[in-house]
Amino acid sequence: MNAAMETGQEYRLTTAEIIYRLPDDPDRLQSFIWQKFDLAPDFPELSKFLDFWRNNIDGKLYSVKVGQGRTQARRFPHIVPASEGRH
């Protein structure tokens, strides 16, 4: 049993809006949306990604906004493409 299970924590879908400065024009901001299942409040997956960003991507981070779903992950029914005709 891992530490998250022992404390009753669950991995939930986490969305982060990452705002960063464009490397070639630092006065301009750009947004990037990141999503992955992660564990609050430490967000280890997001932390790894942000460490990767700081070490490998030229755009300097400006801000990070994090949201996390309160419900468990759901499965979505298979969607039939329109070309196959749905009646």
Phi, psi and omega in degrees: 000131180273170184299324180296318180292323181296327181266000179082009179279152178230147171288130180230157179299124183240134178240133177236132171262114183256120177256129182222161178273137177293132183300322184271354178208079187299346177282347180259143178250149178229152178247152178222132179256127180243135176222137176192159174286131185213171188241116178280154005265356185274337180049065183299324180292316178295319179300317178299316181296316180294325174297316177301314181303308183301326184271340189231349184243137185288332183291117181288133180295137178254312177201159177223123177249130185241136174228148181221135179296149180264349181252164178290159179299142178246156174262140179256140179296152178300134180259124180278124178302148182302328182295337179273356175069113178247131184253000000 
